[in-house]
Amino acid sequence: MPTELSVGQAQEPVHEGIGVVAPFDFALDRELWRWVPEDVSLYLTRLPFFTTPMTVEMAVACGDRKAVRRATRDVLTPEPGVVAYACTSGSFVDGAAGEAVLRRTMVDVGAPAACTTSGALIDALALLGVRRVAVATPYIQPVTDRLVGFLAEYGVRTVACEGLGLLGHIWRVPHDEIVRIVNAVDHPDAEALFISCTNLPTYDLIEGLEAVLGKPVLTANQVTMWAALRALGRTAVGGGTLLRRVPATPDTNPGAA
């Protein structure tokens, strides 16, 4: 005869968590979930709404320390093991120093570890040994130029770049348009290709693009979730050279990207 299991005997599942600070217009929550193992939870919060279109000014507004501090404090309630700032332009627009300020802001509020999309990109390029990259973005040229400058601060040369010139509704870009711009920007000197912006859907494109291009393809959401899970000592779920080549290792520096 089966024995009833009392509440005291029941084993509650232990879930690790990742806090995600996203821009107000972020529309790809479901894509972020695809990168994480089933026993890892995502706790997402949004930065305040801005009426500014997707320009340098909007990127600067998304990286406002007061807004990031408030969003981080909000997302700490369920006690995540790491907080990820999931905005590429907001984390590269003020250069390497600005990215470091974002991480420090999150840690100072209480995040046990912190990463940003642009900081994660630098870590991924370094671990893959990439010094020359082609960049595809949805941005207007002044925003793309800020990304090129950010990469240059770390000794990474952008051998080709191209943007879609969009001022909004980036999440609506179809897969075939992303593939088109990636093929257009690929360059023989590029050791890898980076698709910028966490609002571009790329989960299902990475392996196919790598097969065609013959080189690593990194994307904003891929590197963000890879870095956040790596801080937990976990591995992201998905394909691509980055996830196959680089094992997850716990982050010993709680302020590192």
N, C-alpha and C positions, 0 to 999 in steps of 0.2 A: 504494500500500500504506500503511495507516495507520501512523503513527509512535507508538510507546509514549510516554506521558507519564510522565516520572520524577517521583518524589516532590518533588524540588527544584523542578520546574517548576510543579507544581500550585498553583493559587490557592485558598488557604483562604478560606472566607467570613468576613467580619467581622461579628460580631454585637454590637450594643449591648445593655446589660443594665440592668434595674431591680431593685433589691433591695426586697423588700416585707416589712415587719414587720407581722404580722397578729395579732389576738387568738387565743387557744387554740381558740376554738370557731368560727373562720372556716371556712365551708363552700363558698365560691363561687370557688375558684381558677379554675375553667373560665370563669366570667364575666369575671374580670380579664383572662384571656388574649384574650378577644374584642376588647378595646379596643386591643390593641397590634399594630403592623405585624408581618409575618412575620419580618422580620430583627431584631426586638427580643425578647430573652429576659427572662423573669421569674424571679427567684430568691426564693422565698418561705420565710419562717421564722415560727415561732409564738412568742408570749409564753407564759410558764408557765401551767399549769392552775390555776384557782381554783374553789373550791366555791361561792363567792358567786353568787347569782342576778343577773340584769341589773338592778342597782340603781346608785345613785350610788357606793356603796362599790366595786362591781366596776369601774365606769368609772375610779375613782381608782387601783385596783390595776393596771389595764391601762396606765395612764400612769406607773407607777413607774419612776423614772429608772434604777435599777440593772438592772431587767428589760429596759428599752429599750436600754440601753448594751450588755448582753450579746447581745441579739438582733441589734443592728446589727453588732456585731463579727463574729458568726457569718456574717451574710449578705454581708459584705465580701470573703469568700474568692474568689468568682468575679469580683471587681473590677467591680461595677456602676457606671454613671455617675451614679446618683442612688439614694437610699434613700427610700422612701415609708412613712410610718407610716399603715397603712390601718385606722384605727379612729376613727369619728366621735366617739363619746362620750368615749373616752379622751383625745382631743385638744381637746375643748371643756370638759370637766368642771371644770378649774381656771382657766377664763377665758383671756383673751388672754395673760396672763403665763405660764400653764401651757403653752399651745401653743408659745410662743417657747422655753421651756425644753426641750421635746421636740426641736425642731429643732436647738437648740444642742447638746443631748446627742448627737444622731446625728453632727453635724459634728465635734464634739470627739473622737469615737471614730475618725473617719477617713472618714466619708461625704463624697465630693466635692461633693455637693449633697443637700439634704434637703427633704422636704415632708410635710405631714400632711393628712388629709382635711379637717379643719375650717379649716386655713389655706388650703387650696386653694379651699374654698367662699368664703371672704372674697375671695380674688383673683378668682374667677369673677364674683361679684356686682359687684365694683368695675369689672371690665372690661365688663360688660354694663350698667353704670349703674343697677343695681337698689338701691333704698333701702327698699323695702317688700316683705316676703315672707310667704307662707303656708308653714307647715311641717307635714309629715306624718311621724310617727315610729312605730316599733314599741314605744317605751318606756313605762314608767310615768311619771306626771306629774312627780315630782321630777327625773327625768333630762331630760325635755323642757324643764322650766323652766331647767335649766342651759344648754341650747342657746339658748334665748331670751335669756338674760343675756349669753352670749358674743356673739351677733349685735349686741346693743345696745351693747356696748363699741366696736363699729366703726360705730356710727350707723345700723345696719340695724334697722328696726322690724318686728317680727313682728305682722302684722295678724290672723292666725288661726293656731291650732295645734291639732293633735289627735294623740293617741297610741293605740296598740292595747293598751297596758297589759301587754305581755308581759314575762315574767321569764326567758325562755330559748327555745331552738329557733326563733329568729327566721328562720333560713334556710328553714323549712318554710312560711312564709306564702305562699299562692298568689297568682298575678297578679291574680285578680279581687278579692281582699281589699285589695291595694295600690291598685288602681284605685278601689275604693269609698272608701277613706279620703282619697285625693287629691281626688276629686270632692266629698267632704263638707267638706274644709277649704278649698277654693278660695274666694277672697274678691274682690269687685270692686276693692278697693284694692290687692290684691297685684299687684306688677309681675312676679313670678316665683314659682315654687313649688319648694320643696326637699324631697326625700324622703331622710330621714336613715337612717344605719346601713349599713355596708358588707356586712352579712349579709342585706340585702334584695335579691332579684334584680330588676333594673330595666332591663337592657340592651334588652330587646325592647318596653319600654313607653313610652319617652321620646317618640318621634315621634308615636305615636298620641295620647298625652295632650296634647302641645303642639297638635295639630290640633284637639282638642276644646276645650281651655281658651283657646287663642289667646294664650298667653304662654310664656316659657321655662320648662322643667322641668329642674331640676338634681337629680342624684342623687349619693349618696356615692361610689360606685365610679366614676362618670363623672368627677367633679371630681378625684378622686385620680389616676386614670390620665392625665387631661388635664394636670394639673400636673407629674406625673413625666415624661411625654413632652415637655412644653414645656421642662423643664430640659435635655433632650437636644437641643432644637431640632427635635423631631419632632411629628407630629400624630396624635392618637388616631383610631382607626378606629371609626366609629359615627355615629349621627344626633343631631339636636338643635341648638337655636339656638347653644349655646356652641361646639360644634365647627364650625359653619358660619360663625359671625361672627368668631371670634377666631383669627387665625393663630398657629401655633407660633413662638415666639421664644426663643432661648437665654437662660437665666437667668444674669444677670451677678452675682447675689448668691448664693453657695453656701449661705447659711443661709435663703434666702427660701422661703416656702411656695408 
